[in-house]
Amino acid sequence: MDAYEAGSNARHGRDEPGEAEGSQPDGPQPQPGAGPSDGVALPLPAQPQPGAGPSDGVALPLPALRGSPDPEDALRPALASLSLPYQIGAALAVAVVAVAACVHLGMVFLHVAPSNTVAKEHARTIDDWVYPEFEQNWKLFAPNPLQQNVAVEVRADVRSGDGGARTTGWYDLSALDGEAIDGNPVPSHTQQNELRRAWDFLLASHDAQNRPSGLRGVLAEQYLRRIVVLRLGREGVVAPGGTIDRVQVRSRSTTVRPPEWSTEQVPEKPTYRVLPWWPVPDDEPAEAAAGATDATEAGDS
């Protein structure tokens, strides 16, 4: 009987107390492929007991997450949060910028568009708006690109505060701009283009004898003269109390040397184009003196 009962228990998978590990537990076991519909009860996860805390090893439910923001709040314009006076001011600023942009685009379009009635009727207004800062040209696509280095130089007749007069040497303004640009990762538009564009504007509006061609030529002279007077003031040419009586501008053109493998021969001697002396109006020496004062203060600091 003992042997039979032991063997019976072994055959039915019933282990006696103290048997080796790896024995099967009592009760029906789930068969391979069995699911909830086969009538086999699966063990439920442990439920937290009353009074149980984190130290009891029972996982507590996470707190409920905050709900997503209201879509209407997310889409509400930023202007809506401003007070009424600020909303009106912002709307007026946007309107002014939009009108100015439309006017500028319209002027430039009429300037570059083929000849038409509107452009002819308002030619003076269009030219005053476009020249000289917004002039349009096709030099980038010229069949013969520029093959010379052109430097703009200036000298001046200066009168000091005690009545003394002298003529300065030539100042290479292009070289000064080049020094300001060299090594500067974000050079200003003024340093790169102001002087160059002013000189190109003057060449396009003057003949070979340096005589202005109509109103554009006069405007080009005034524009370039104001630039060089201001630059001379920044260089400290004018002492406090002094004035600039007149200025003279010239260009020095040097041909770019061809590559070593080329047999082309080019002149190495620079060529000059010297403009006549321009008298400086009374209001421009004040600008030069202001520029000299700024330069002096910057050096002292």
Secondary structure, DSSP 8 states (H G I E B T S, - for coil): -HHHHHHHHHHTT---TT--TT---SS----TT--GGGT----------TT--GGGT-------------HHHHTS-GGGGS-HHHHHHHHHHHHHHHHHHHHHHHHHHHHHS-S-HHHHHTHHHHHHHHTTTT----GGG-SS---EEEEEEEEEEEE-TTS-EEE---EEHHHHHHHHHTT-SS--HIIIIIHHHHHHHHHHTB-TTS-B-HHHHHHHHHHHHHHHHHHHHHTT-S-TT-EEEEEEEEEEEEE----TT-------S-EEEE---EE--THHHHHHHHHHHHHHHHHH-
